[in-house]
Amino acid sequence: MNVQVRYFASLRETLGSGETVADLPPGSTLATLRDALIARGGTYATALARSRSVRCALDQKMSEETAALRDGAEVAFFPPVTGG
């Protein structure tokens, strides 16, 4: 299944791109996607490392990494936002 992946804020800057497409097996979750992106190595491994705090949205709704993906889903990764 194909998933549209978007990156925001510092993740976009680190990766040098605002989006990509990922091809994943059926039954994949947000965690599966993140791990597949980390496995690409290089800046993906650095930006999405498990040691970093990264938020996820699935079809424009904040989601936990256990959320199941569907073909054509839109996923967004971004760093935690703080404000004052």
C-alpha positions as CSV (number, residue, x, y, z in Angstrom):
1,M,0.0,0.0,0.0
2,N,1.2,3.5,-0.7
3,V,1.1,6.2,2.0
4,Q,1.8,10.0,1.4
5,V,4.3,11.2,4.1
6,R,4.7,14.9,4.9
7,Y,7.4,16.4,7.1
8,F,7.1,19.7,9.0
9,A,9.3,22.3,10.8
10,S,12.8,21.0,11.7
11,L,12.1,17.6,10.2
12,R,11.5,19.2,6.8
13,E,14.7,21.2,7.1
14,T,16.7,18.2,8.1
15,L,15.4,16.0,5.3
16,G,15.5,18.7,2.7
17,S,12.0,17.7,1.5
18,G,8.5,18.3,2.6
19,E,7.1,15.0,1.4
20,T,7.6,11.5,0.1
21,V,5.7,8.3,-0.7
22,A,6.2,5.1,1.2
23,D,5.2,1.6,0.0
24,L,4.3,-0.6,3.0
25,P,2.8,-4.1,3.4
26,P,-0.9,-4.4,4.4
27,G,-1.5,-4.2,8.2
28,S,1.2,-1.6,8.7
29,T,1.0,1.0,11.5
30,L,2.5,4.4,12.0
31,A,5.3,2.7,14.0
32,T,6.0,0.4,11.0
33,L,6.2,3.4,8.7
34,R,8.5,5.3,11.0
35,D,10.8,2.2,11.3
36,A,10.8,1.8,7.5
37,L,11.8,5.5,7.1
38,I,14.6,5.1,9.7
39,A,15.8,2.1,7.8
40,R,16.5,4.3,4.8
41,G,19.5,5.6,6.8
42,G,21.2,8.9,6.6
43,T,19.1,11.9,7.4
44,Y,16.0,9.8,7.8
45,A,17.7,7.8,10.5
46,T,18.8,11.0,12.3
47,A,15.6,13.0,12.0
48,L,13.2,10.2,12.9
49,A,15.4,8.3,15.4
50,R,13.6,6.5,18.2
51,S,15.5,8.7,20.7
52,R,13.9,11.8,19.3
53,S,10.4,13.0,20.2
54,V,8.3,13.1,17.0
55,R,4.6,13.6,16.8
56,C,2.4,11.9,14.2
57,A,-0.9,12.8,12.5
58,L,-2.9,10.3,10.4
59,D,-5.3,11.9,7.9
60,Q,-4.9,15.2,9.7
61,K,-5.7,13.8,13.2
62,M,-3.1,13.4,15.9
63,S,-2.5,9.7,16.3
64,E,-0.5,7.2,18.4
65,E,2.0,5.0,16.5
66,T,-0.2,2.0,17.0
67,A,-2.7,3.5,14.5
68,A,-3.3,1.3,11.4
69,L,-2.6,2.7,8.0
70,R,-4.6,2.3,4.8
71,D,-3.7,2.7,1.2
72,G,-3.7,6.3,0.2
73,A,-3.4,7.6,3.8
74,E,-1.7,10.9,4.6
75,V,0.8,10.9,7.4
76,A,2.5,13.9,8.9
77,F,5.6,13.9,11.1
78,F,6.6,16.9,13.1
79,P,8.5,17.8,16.2
80,P,6.6,18.7,19.4
81,V,5.4,22.3,19.5
82,T,5.9,24.5,22.4
83,G,4.5,28.0,22.9
84,G,4.1,30.7,25.3
